[in-house]
């Protein structure tokens, strides 16, 4: 009886995941159907850069090559110790729309990226602000599409999920799971339509504000100590009843977040636990819930010869696994990632559990003690 009750619950969760994924895929792809507008207000593209020599040139060039005619590009060189500064200096010579500013010392109480973006906002002169990370690449119509969405849909805040570029084996295993969480678990329809706070979400890699909405929220100063700036902004947007949209932008933007096992592990380990707002009980319950939901059907199928299960229990276990697999496959397809990565989703979830457990340790032992600029710098130094 216990097994059948539990597997029914698990199957219902799998059905929710699958259904929500399909709805989100349909809903969030509408960005490609929205007609362009003729209005051309000035847009400030703001890029914080700290030791980004591998990607900063492509990122900046992709912004300068936009088909939108009226943009300014401001890059903050955040005390880089590699060739980022030299690359920016060369780029600046080629296009007058590019401004490069130097970051100043991090004040107490600020997270590094939030402080960098705050400084950028003070230099922006546009009617709209687009914050992007330095490891991104934009297709030529990216800015035009965001402005068209803002005007046609009458929204003041937009975020997108990009195509995640993955090349090393651990990137392929771990990074696509972000799309799994965004599109499979989050009820975007209720968040965008009714302001349901648990349906509000953003991705810090791409944050597009009207200047008035940014000021109304309080900008990065409002969330200065939040490691998850995107999650914090999403909450503020819903709290202030600002109309917003979230879209699948895999056809118009891409991002190479990390480039090695170490970068992936420590990068996600830096902030994974912050999603639970430092609430250990919530973290433990969530971790047990997801581990149980994903692995219990597999446990049943693997132990058929050891325990006696009803036929219904076995069938529901198979259905649960298939629903998760199919939902994940559709998500990978719509975000331009190879579908066969879904075959590894059990290993993917196990890897994420390990990363989150590591994140708890890092958050409690390292971040709480205060480590200077940011957690990731400390981790790279400690494990380099």
Secondary structure, DSSP 8 states (H G I E B T S, - for coil): -HHHHHHHHHHHHHHHHHHHHHHHHHHHGGGGGS--------EEEEEEESS-TTTHHHHHHHHHT-S-SSEEEEEEE-S-SSSHHHHHHHHHHH-TTEEEEE-----TT--HHHHHHHHHHHH--SSEEEEEETTEEE-TTHHHHHHHHHHHTT-SEEEEE-EE---SHHHHHHTTHHHHHHHHH--HHHHHHH--GGG---BTTEEEEEHHHHHHHTHHHHTTT-S-HHHHHHHHHHHTT--EEEEE-TTTEEE---SSHHHHHHHHHHHTGGGGTT-HHHHHHHHHHHHHHHHHHHHHHHTTTTS---HHHHHHHHHHHHHHHHHHHHHHHHTT--GGGGGGHHHHHHHHHHHHHHHHHHHHHTGGG--SS-HHHHHHHHH-
